[in-house]
Amino acid sequence: MASQGSASPIYRSQEWQITRARALRAANYICCFCGTGLRGRGRSRVDHVVPIAKGGAPYDLGNLRCLCPSCDNKRHSEKGRGGAEKPQIDAQGFPEGWR
C-alpha cells in the first residue's frame, strides 16, 4: 500500500478514503496477519494484495487486506527489511528441512 504521501492520486481520492474505511470495518479493525488492533491514528495500513502497478483493482475489497504497520513493513522490501524471507540453505544447497 502506498502512504498518504504517495505519488499516486488514487490515495488522495474520496473513493479511496471510502474504500479504505470499508476495508477496515470489514476486517473489524484487526491486522489479518498478527491480530493486532488497528484503531487509532497511524495504526492501520490497507494494502493491495495484487499491487495496482501489476493490474490489481484499486477499489476492490477482495484485493485489499488490513495490516498493522509492523506486518506491512515486513511484507514490503521498500519499507524496511520486508519481502519474502529467504530459506536457509544446507551444505548440499537444499532448503533446510526440505528432505
N, C-alpha and C positions, 0 to 999 in steps of 0.2 A: 504494500500500500504506500502511496505517496503521502507525504505530510502536507499540512495546510500550506506550507511554503513552496510546494511543488510547482514546477513549470506548467504542468497540465492544467488547463482550465476546468477540467471535469471536477476537480476537488474544491473549486470555488463556486460551483453551480448550486442553485437551490435544489435541483433534482438529486444531486449527490448528498446534500445535507439531509434530505428526507429519507433517501435510501439508507444512508448510514444509521440514522435513528431507528429505522425499521429493523435493520440487521441486528442492532444491539438489543432491541426489545425482543426479537425472536430468539436470541441467544440468552435471554434473561440476564444480560449484563455479566456473563461468565465467560472466561477465556476457554476456548474449545480445546486447548491442549493441557493446561495445568489446573483449571478450575478456579483461578483467582477471580475475585470480583472486579468488575470493570467500571463501577460507578465512581465519579469524581473527575475533575479536570485533569487531563493528561494521562488517565489510567487506561484508556481504551484505544485500540487500533482496529480498523476494519480493513481487512486485507483481501485482495483479489486472489482466488485460488489459481486461476489462469490469468496471468498478467494482461492488462489491456494491450500492451505492446505486442503480445503474442496472440491476439484475437479474442481475448476474454471479454465478456459482456460487462461493461462498467456498472450497470444499474440492476443486474440480475441477482436477486438474493441467493440463488443457487450457486453463484460464483463468488460469494463473499463468506468470510469467516472472521470471527471476532477474537482478538488476541490481546493479551496484556503486553506492555512494552518489552518485557524480557523475552517472551516467546516470539514476538515479532522480530526482535533483533537477532535471535538465534536462527531464524528462517531466511534472513536476507543478508548475504555476504556484504552488500554495500552499506549495511547499517551497523556493522561491527564484525564480530568473528563468526557470524552465522553461516548459513548454507548447509548443504548436506555434509554430514560427518564422514570422513574417510575411514574405511575399515582398517584395522590393524593387520599387517601382513606378516605371516610366519616366515621362517627361514627358507622354505621352499617356494615362496612367492604366492601362497594362497591366503585368502582372508582367514583370520583366526576363527576357529570354530566351524569352518566350512566342511571339514572332513569328519 
